[in-house]
Amino acid sequence: MASGNFPACLKVSLSYEGGWSKHKKDPGGATMKGVTLATFRQFRPGASEADLRAISDADLQMIYRKGYWNPIRGDDLPYGVDLAANDYAINSGVGRAAKELQAVVGVERDGRIGSGTISAVNRSNGKTVVQKLCARRLSFVRGLKTWSTFGKGWSKRIANVEAKGVAMYLSMGGTLTTAHRKELSEESSKAKETATKQTTGAGGVGAGGAGGLAATDFNWTLIIFAVVAVAAAVAFLVWRGRVNKDRSDAYRAAAVA
């Protein structure tokens, strides 16, 4: 377990949360350092936007600990898994993060982290749990209607959380050894190779297109369907290529941190 790792995990999450935000496309509305006004009012009833903007470090840490870390059982999770689960909870809610973690380790998805879930996580390979949880998280946020607005930032954040989570797991929250750095570098190389294949594959699919359809057939429904299918396949490969480039960059940075 990684009891005492809360400050390190919160530092990572806060590095992505920024300061004051009130983006018109953000369903969370007014937000300060990742804390929405609605969340703040759960702990400080009647708080105003001005109160939120002036949130103290003590209140910030209290909210992140009581609202996310404790429900996700951060002190009972392995190093790295705590970061991946907690950051997911901060972005998408404790219930969803808990269910996805439970799905990864093969226990009932009830959204409550209990002793059964903790035992299953501890029996699992922490590195694999981090990677699978982050992959599921990315798939979820890609389906949100706000993906077009926030997608690039989410992709980089999740890639960085994955790489830093794996680094935490390998080092048990301590100093990375030469062997650990080599393993992180190898993950970077694998992700880069995959990204290259996917980007090349996208070009190949696009070039091939619907060339197998004869123009004389004039089956416009079939032609349109084929064009749409090709476009979707190209878009998916391009997206996956970008995702793996982000992962490659994140693992490379983690290896030299």
ZAMARRO-692267 format. One record per residue: residue in one letter; residue number from 0; x, y, z of N, C-alpha, C in turn. Coordinates in pm, whole numbers, always signed. Each point is the difference from the previous one (the first is absolute). Layout:
N
> resn; resi; npx; npy; npz; capx; capy; capz; cpx; cpy; cpz
> a; NUM; X; Y; Z; X; Y; Z; X; Y; Z
...
***
This chain:
257
> resn; resi; npx; npy; npz; capx; capy; capz; cpx; cpy; cpz
> m; 0; +83; -119; +0; -83; +119; +0; +87; +125; +0
> a; 1; -60; +114; -37; +78; +123; -16; -44; +107; +99
> s; 2; -26; -40; +125; -42; +97; +101; +102; +113; +8
> g; 3; -48; +123; -2; +89; +115; +6; +35; +57; -135
> n; 4; -57; -57; -107; +33; +47; -135; -96; +108; -49
> f; 5; -93; +42; +85; -98; +101; -41; +65; +130; -49
> p; 6; +95; +59; +73; +59; +126; -47; +62; -12; -139
> a; 7; +71; -111; -26; +64; -17; -131; -103; -14; -110
> c; 8; -108; -75; +27; -104; -17; -101; -76; +129; -24
> l; 9; -30; +73; +107; -71; +127; -16; +84; +100; -79
> k; 10; +129; -1; +23; +89; +91; -75; -9; -26; -150
> v; 11; -5; -127; -38; -12; -35; -142; -133; +50; -55
> s; 12; -109; -27; +71; -132; +40; -49; -13; +151; -10
> l; 13; +49; +71; +100; -12; +146; +0; +83; +64; -111
> s; 14; +103; -71; -47; +80; +56; -109; -80; +11; -129
> y; 15; -113; -73; -9; -85; +4; -118; -126; +84; +22
> e; 16; -31; +29; +124; -126; +68; +28; +6; +152; -20
> g; 17; +117; +58; +11; +13; +144; -23; -67; +80; +109
> g; 18; -39; +123; -34; -61; +89; +97; -149; +16; -22
> w; 19; -43; +125; -14; -142; +31; -17; -46; -30; -141
> s; 20; -118; -61; -12; -56; -31; -131; -151; +8; +5
> k; 21; -57; +55; -106; -146; +2; -14; -32; -13; -148
> h; 22; +45; -112; -56; -15; -25; -144; -146; -31; -31
> k; 23; -54; +64; -102; -142; -16; -34; -35; -143; -40
> k; 24; +100; -77; -45; -28; -138; -41; +33; -102; +110
> d; 25; +46; +49; +114; +30; -89; +110; -124; -17; +86
> p; 26; -58; -121; +6; -122; -20; +77; +19; +24; +150
> g; 27; +125; +0; +45; +28; +24; +141; -19; +145; +41
> g; 28; +0; +90; -100; -18; +141; +30; +123; +61; +66
> a; 29; -24; +96; +90; +109; +69; +69; +87; -100; +74
> t; 30; +132; +7; -25; +94; -97; +57; +128; +70; +42
> m; 31; +51; -36; +116; +128; +52; +47; +89; -117; +39
> k; 32; +111; -15; -71; +95; -107; +27; -69; -137; +1
> g; 33; -95; -16; -92; -69; -127; -15; -121; -18; +88
> v; 34; -26; +92; +92; -114; -10; +89; -114; +86; -55
> t; 35; -112; -63; -29; -114; +76; -51; -73; +69; +115
> l; 36; -80; +98; -34; -76; +71; +103; -96; -95; +70
> a; 37; -62; -91; -76; -92; -96; +59; +71; -89; +102
> t; 38; +120; -46; -35; +78; -83; +93; +41; +80; +123
> f; 39; +44; +124; -22; +43; +86; +111; -114; +21; +99
> r; 40; -121; +16; -52; -116; +25; +85; -39; -123; +83
> q; 41; +44; -118; -43; -26; -120; +81; +77; +9; +131
> f; 42; +113; +68; -3; +83; +13; +119; -14; +138; +65
> r; 43; -37; +99; -81; -18; +137; +49; -135; +51; -53
> p; 44; -109; -43; +64; -135; +38; -47; -14; +151; -16
> g; 45; -62; +40; -112; -24; +141; -24; +119; +76; -56
> a; 46; +109; -69; -30; +119; +67; -53; -31; +65; -134
> s; 47; +62; +113; -26; -18; +74; -126; +116; -30; -94
> e; 48; -11; +49; -123; +111; -15; -94; +124; +71; +52
> a; 49; -20; +114; +66; +114; +73; +56; +68; -84; +109
> d; 50; -80; -70; +79; +58; -88; +103; +80; -112; -64
> l; 51; -54; -53; -109; +70; -107; -70; +133; +47; -56
> r; 52; +0; +119; -58; +124; +54; -58; +106; +21; +106
> a; 53; -44; +23; +124; +93; +24; +111; +22; -124; +85
> i; 54; -31; -117; -52; +11; -123; +77; +140; -14; +59
> s; 55; +5; -41; +127; +129; -15; +67; +63; -134; -33
> d; 56; +130; -12; +20; +68; -127; -23; -54; -108; +93
> a; 57; -33; +41; +123; -54; -96; +97; -134; -56; -48
> d; 58; -89; +88; -50; -129; -45; -51; +18; -86; -124
> l; 59; +94; +39; -85; +25; -74; -123; +42; -143; +32
> q; 60; +95; -15; +91; +47; -133; +36; -109; -80; +71
> m; 61; -78; +67; +85; -108; -68; +70; -103; -55; -98
> i; 62; -37; +81; -99; -100; -43; -98; +52; -115; -85
> y; 63; +124; +10; -46; +54; -108; -82; +17; -129; +79
> r; 64; +35; +12; +127; +17; -120; +81; -136; -63; +34
> k; 65; -92; +80; +54; -129; -53; +43; -93; -32; -118
> g; 66; +11; +80; -107; -91; -18; -113; +43; -105; -99
> y; 67; +131; -27; -9; +49; -92; -103; +93; -108; +56
> w; 68; +105; +42; +67; +103; -95; +46; -57; -104; +97
> n; 69; -70; +44; +100; -55; -95; +98; -104; -95; -61
> p; 70; -97; +51; -79; -97; -92; -62; +64; -100; -95
> i; 71; +108; +40; -69; +65; -90; -94; +97; -93; +72
> r; 72; +13; +17; +132; +88; -81; +85; +146; +13; -43
> g; 73; +41; +125; -23; +135; +25; -48; +108; -55; +90
> d; 74; -18; +9; +133; +102; -49; +92; +15; -152; -3
> d; 75; -98; -71; -56; +4; -146; -4; +37; -55; -137
> l; 76; +15; +87; -98; +36; -43; -135; +152; +2; -18
> p; 77; +53; -81; -90; +144; +1; -27; +44; +134; -59
> y; 78; +128; +29; +14; +56; +118; -63; -31; +0; -149
> g; 79; -37; +113; -52; -29; +12; -142; -146; -28; -32
> v; 80; -53; -109; +55; -142; -28; -17; -80; +107; +72
> d; 81; +53; +44; +115; -68; +108; +74; -8; +127; -83
> l; 82; +107; +33; -70; +1; +119; -85; -101; -13; -113
> a; 83; +3; -113; -71; -88; -19; -116; -146; +2; +42
> a; 84; -33; -65; +111; -140; -5; +46; -45; +135; +52
> n; 85; +86; +67; +76; -38; +128; +59; -17; +108; -107
> d; 86; +90; +4; -96; -10; +102; -105; -124; -23; -86
> y; 87; -32; -127; -23; -122; -34; -74; -121; +49; +79
> a; 88; +0; -23; +130; -112; +43; +85; -16; +151; -1
> i; 89; +109; +72; +2; -5; +146; -1; -64; +50; -129
> n; 90; +35; -62; -111; -50; +43; -131; -142; -48; -29
> s; 91; -33; -123; +41; -125; -62; -46; -88; -57; +111
> g; 92; +38; +23; +125; -82; -47; +110; +51; -128; +64
> v; 93; -17; -10; +131; +49; -114; +75; -67; -129; -45
> g; 94; -133; +4; -19; -73; -120; -37; +50; -62; -129
> r; 95; +18; +83; -101; +47; -52; -129; +142; -54; +11
> a; 96; +88; +75; +67; +138; -46; +16; +4; -132; +74
> a; 97; -82; -14; +103; -3; -123; +78; -48; -117; -86
> k; 98; -106; +21; -77; -53; -107; -85; +101; -43; -106
> e; 99; +72; +96; -55; +98; -34; -103; +118; -76; +62
> l; 100; +41; +39; +120; +106; -73; +68; -46; -142; +29
> q; 101; -123; -15; +43; -55; -133; +27; -8; -84; -126
> a; 102; -35; +63; -112; -4; -72; -127; +138; -51; -39
> v; 103; +102; +81; +24; +137; -38; -35; +45; -123; +79
> v; 104; -37; -7; +130; +48; -112; +83; -102; -113; +12
> g; 105; -113; +12; -71; -94; -110; -10; -87; -27; +121
> v; 106; -45; +105; +68; -94; -18; +111; -129; +75; -31
> e; 107; -101; -19; +86; -129; +63; -24; +14; +151; -11
> r; 108; -65; +56; -101; +9; +145; -25; -113; +72; +75
> d; 109; +16; +13; +131; -103; +67; +79; +35; +145; +32
> g; 110; +119; +44; -42; +38; +139; +20; +46; +33; +140
> r; 111; +17; -101; +84; +48; +21; +137; +126; -83; +22
> i; 112; +106; +66; +33; +127; -69; +20; +2; -61; +140
> g; 113; -17; -132; +6; +3; -71; +127; +119; -94; +8
> s; 114; +0; -86; +100; +113; -90; +22; +19; -97; -117
> g; 115; -110; -41; -63; +12; -90; -114; +73; +63; -117
> t; 116; -35; +125; -27; +68; +71; -109; +147; +21; +33
> i; 117; +28; +41; +124; +139; +23; +40; +81; -128; -13
> s; 118; -56; -111; +43; +72; -129; -10; +27; -36; -145
> a; 119; -100; +22; -86; +17; -32; -142; +106; +88; -63
> v; 120; +3; +127; +36; +102; +90; -53; +138; -45; +45
> n; 121; +13; -35; +128; +130; -39; +53; +49; -133; -57
> r; 122; -92; -83; -49; +40; -126; -64; +42; +21; -145
> s; 123; -31; +117; -53; +25; +29; -142; +135; +69; -18
> n; 124; +46; +1; -124; +121; +74; -33; -34; +148; -7
> g; 125; +59; +79; +88; -36; +141; +10; +23; +78; -129
> k; 126; +106; -33; -70; +29; +68; -126; -112; -23; -100
> t; 127; -44; -125; -10; -108; -35; -92; -130; +68; +41
> v; 128; -27; +6; +130; -121; +65; +49; +0; +147; -39
> v; 129; +111; +69; +20; +11; +141; -37; -27; +19; -148
> q; 130; +64; -81; -83; -12; +16; -145; -143; -28; -48
> k; 131; -61; -106; +52; -136; -34; -42; -101; +103; +50
> l; 132; +18; +49; +122; -92; +99; +55; +7; +129; -82
> c; 133; +120; +41; -36; +15; +122; -80; -58; -18; -140
> a; 134; +14; -121; -56; -57; -27; -133; -152; +9; +6
> r; 135; -60; -54; +105; -146; +5; +14; -46; +144; +22
> r; 136; +78; +72; +75; -33; +141; +24; +1; +79; -130
> l; 137; +100; -22; -82; +9; +71; -128; -118; -34; -90
> s; 138; -39; -127; -2; -115; -40; -82; -127; +69; +47
> f; 139; -14; +13; +132; -119; +66; +53; -5; +147; -41
> v; 140; +108; +74; +23; -5; +144; -28; -11; +28; -149
> r; 141; +49; -92; -84; -11; +20; -144; -148; -1; -43
> g; 142; -84; -65; +77; -142; -7; -33; -80; +118; +49
> l; 143; +62; +91; +73; -72; +116; +52; -19; +105; -108
> k; 144; -108; +75; +8; -28; +101; -101; +99; +116; +5
> t; 145; +72; +13; +111; +100; +106; +12; +139; -45; -47
> w; 146; +9; -119; -58; +129; -52; -45; +66; +94; -100
> s; 147; -78; +53; -94; +58; +87; -103; +64; +124; +60
> t; 148; -47; +43; +116; +54; +119; +65; +119; -32; +90
> f; 149; -13; -106; +78; +102; -30; +101; +82; -125; -29
> g; 150; -28; -68; -110; +60; -130; -27; +152; -4; +0
> k; 151; +63; +95; -68; +147; -1; -8; +63; +11; +139
> g; 152; -57; +88; +83; +52; +16; +135; -22; -125; +84
> w; 153; -117; -61; -14; -29; -123; +75; +95; -112; -41
> s; 154; +24; -12; -131; +88; -107; -48; +139; +13; +60
> k; 155; +54; +121; +1; +134; +22; +56; +0; -25; +151
> r; 156; -104; +48; +67; -8; -19; +145; -3; -149; +36
> i; 157; -85; -76; -68; -13; -142; +31; +129; -74; -32
> a; 158; +65; +38; -109; +129; -62; -34; +103; +29; +108
> n; 159; +4; +123; +49; +96; +36; +103; -30; -70; +133
> v; 160; -128; -10; +33; -39; -70; +123; +40; -147; -10
> e; 161; -22; -59; -118; +40; -140; -19; +149; -18; +22
> a; 162; +80; +82; -67; +146; -14; +9; +50; +26; +142
> k; 163; -53; +104; +63; +42; +32; +137; -49; -106; +98
> g; 164; -119; -55; -27; -51; -107; +84; +86; -124; -9
> v; 165; +40; -36; -121; +88; -116; -19; +134; +25; +69
> a; 166; +52; +121; -13; +128; +34; +65; -13; -12; +152
> m; 167; -112; +48; +54; -24; -12; +145; -5; -146; +42
> y; 168; -69; -81; -80; -13; -141; +35; +136; -70; -3
> l; 169; +78; +26; -105; +129; -66; -12; +94; +37; +114
> s; 170; -2; +125; +39; +92; +48; +105; -60; -7; +139
> m; 171; -127; -43; +11; -72; -3; +128; +2; +138; +66
> g; 172; -14; +103; -84; -4; +136; +50; +135; +57; +36
> g; 173; +105; -73; -30; +134; +46; +34; +77; +47; -123
> t; 174; +129; -27; +2; +88; +44; -109; +5; -106; -110
> l; 175; -10; +44; -123; +9; -91; -113; +143; -52; -15
> t; 176; +12; -131; -19; +131; -59; -25; +28; +2; -151
> t; 177; +120; -39; -36; +35; -8; -141; -91; -99; -73
> a; 178; -32; -111; +68; -88; -99; -61; -140; +56; -21
> h; 179; -48; +78; +95; -132; +62; -14; -2; +96; -119
> r; 180; +103; +80; -10; +6; +98; -110; +7; -70; -135
> k; 181; +70; -113; -4; +7; -77; -124; -138; -53; -37
> e; 182; -76; -47; +100; -133; -54; -27; -93; +110; -50
> l; 183; +10; +118; +58; -82; +113; -45; +38; +41; -142
> s; 184; +130; -1; -29; +46; +33; -136; -50; -101; -101
> e; 185; -4; -126; +40; -51; -104; -89; -149; +20; -28
> e; 186; -75; +42; +101; -142; +30; -20; -16; +117; -97
> s; 187; +89; +97; +11; -3; +115; -92; +25; -46; -143
> s; 188; +98; -85; -17; +34; -49; -134; -113; -82; -61
> k; 189; -63; -84; +82; -111; -82; -49; -117; +88; -44
> a; 190; -29; +102; +81; -110; +90; -35; +32; +78; -128
> k; 191; +125; +40; -15; +41; +74; -121; -12; -88; -123
> e; 192; +42; -125; +13; -8; -93; -113; -146; -23; -39
> t; 193; -85; -16; +100; -143; -19; -26; -59; +123; -67
> a; 194; +38; +118; +48; -51; +124; -58; +38; +12; -147
> t; 195; +123; -38; -32; +47; +7; -138; -79; -95; -90
> k; 196; -26; -120; +50; -77; -98; -77; -142; +49; -23
> q; 197; -58; +59; +103; -138; +47; -12; -11; +118; -95
> t; 198; +96; +91; +7; -1; +114; -91; +20; -44; -144
> t; 199; +93; -95; -20; +24; -55; -134; -123; -75; -49
> g; 200; -62; -74; +92; -120; -74; -36; -114; +90; -41
> a; 201; -11; +114; +65; -105; +96; -36; +19; +49; -143
> g; 202; +127; +24; -37; +28; +43; -136; -34; -108; -101
> g; 203; +29; -126; +38; -29; -110; -90; -148; -21; -21
> v; 204; -77; +9; +110; -145; -15; -11; -59; +111; -85
> g; 205; +50; +122; +22; -52; +113; -77; +31; -12; -147
> a; 206; +120; -49; -31; +39; -15; -141; -81; -109; -67
> g; 207; -25; -110; +76; -76; -110; -56; -144; +39; -24
> g; 208; -55; +69; +100; -136; +53; -11; -100; -103; -45
> a; 209; -89; +44; -83; -104; -88; -53; +32; -39; -144
> g; 210; +128; -17; -26; +44; -26; -137; -54; -128; -60
> g; 211; -45; -92; +88; -51; -125; -52; -137; +12; -63
> l; 212; -64; +117; +11; -134; +18; -55; +9; +55; -142
> a; 213; -63; -65; -93; +2; +46; -139; -95; +118; -17
> a; 214; +46; +104; -66; -83; +119; -19; -126; -32; -79
> t; 215; +7; -104; -84; -116; -33; -83; -112; -67; +80
> d; 216; +33; -44; +121; -102; -65; +81; -108; +99; +43
> f; 217; +39; +125; +24; -91; +106; +41; -86; -40; +120
> n; 218; +60; -82; +88; -69; -34; +124; +40; +106; +102
> w; 219; -68; +114; -10; +43; +115; +80; -9; -25; +150
> t; 220; -98; -76; +41; -12; -32; +143; +123; -75; +48
> l; 221; +40; -99; -81; +118; -78; +37; +126; +86; -3
> i; 222; +9; +86; -101; +116; +86; -12; +10; +95; +118
> i; 223; -112; +63; +34; +0; +94; +113; +35; -73; +129
> f; 224; -56; -120; +19; +29; -78; +120; +149; -32; +7
> a; 225; +58; -39; -113; +142; -36; -3; +88; +121; +31
> v; 226; -36; +115; -56; +78; +122; +24; -5; +39; +147
> v; 227; -120; -8; +57; -16; +34; +142; +81; -97; +86
> a; 228; -5; -128; -34; +72; -102; +77; +151; +24; -8
> v; 229; +49; +34; -119; +142; +28; -17; +41; +122; +81
> a; 230; -82; +104; -6; +30; +123; +73; +6; -27; +151
> a; 231; -93; -82; +48; -3; -34; +142; +124; -79; +40
> a; 232; +41; -93; -88; +118; -81; +28; +126; +86; +3
> v; 233; +10; +92; -93; +115; +91; -5; +4; +87; +126
> a; 234; -116; +55; +35; -8; +87; +118; +41; -75; +126
> f; 235; -44; -125; +11; +32; -79; +118; +150; -27; +7
> l; 236; +60; -38; -112; +143; -27; +0; +82; +125; +29
> v; 237; -44; +112; -54; +69; +127; +27; -7; +32; +148
> w; 238; -121; -17; +58; -16; +25; +143; +87; -92; +84
> r; 239; -1; -130; -33; +82; -93; +77; +149; +32; -16
> g; 240; +38; +46; -117; +138; +39; -20; +40; +116; +90
> r; 241; -90; +97; +13; +26; +114; +88; +5; -42; +146
> v; 242; -91; -91; +37; -3; -51; +137; +133; -66; +35
> n; 243; +48; -84; -88; +125; -70; +28; +122; +91; -8
> k; 244; -9; +106; -79; +108; +99; +2; +2; +69; +136
> d; 245; -118; +36; +52; -7; +60; +133; +57; -95; +105
> r; 246; -32; -128; -11; +50; -99; +94; +151; -14; -12
> s; 247; +51; +1; -123; +144; -9; -21; +71; +118; +65
> d; 248; -52; +119; -23; +60; +121; +58; -4; -5; +153
> a; 249; -114; -47; +54; -16; -4; +146; +96; -100; +64
> y; 250; +14; -116; -59; +92; -101; +55; +145; +47; -12
> r; 251; +32; +67; -109; +135; +50; -15; +32; +104; +108
> a; 252; -97; +87; +26; +19; +102; +105; +11; -64; +137
> a; 253; -81; -103; +25; +4; -67; +130; +135; -72; +21
> a; 254; +58; -48; -109; +127; -73; +10; +116; +88; +41
> v; 255; -9; +129; -30; +111; +90; +30; -31; +95; +115
> a; 256; -120; -12; +57; -40; +90; +109; +86; -24; +125
***
